[in-house]
């Protein structure tokens, strides 16, 4: 693994700026990898790891940088729970650890650096310095990953009976014996015009 500073430089370059969320994400991912014993997530261990992120904010980009997990590689999974948390799964051993940022770390950052006016600058510095136990909660968890959730899975593709678009990885919904995509089954985030 790289150093905290090296990962922060990479995260800043990939994300476009450095902020407290980036620091949290880098430290969270480094801790998850350390606890799982994954030493080279972007190299020899790249197919060992699946990461679930629970927020679509800056930390997620930083976590992807450290772990090498990407949506397009099917190794980064997004759960829109609005939490500054991630679960790191070693698919070779089945071990998984969920790490969440403590809400109390914000107040601790203010008390550590009252001389800094900017809240983001306070947090950026404090989050680099804080012991892991002050910054995160950690919990060993079990994550069931069906075959279609693994990186590199090559699965059956079906066609929606209504819109005729292809559907990968068993994401279809069966209605009256017909495969439907989620949008045609009524679970859509958009409305056709």
Beta strands, then each sheet from edge to edge (+ up, - down):
strand 1: 49-53
strand 2: 76-78
strand 3: 85-90
strand 4: 96-101
strand 5: 136-141
strand 6: 157-159
strand 7: 166-168
strand 8: 173-175
strand 9: 178-180
sheet 1: 2+ 1+ 3- 4+ 5-
sheet 2: 6+ 7-
sheet 3: 8+ 9-
end
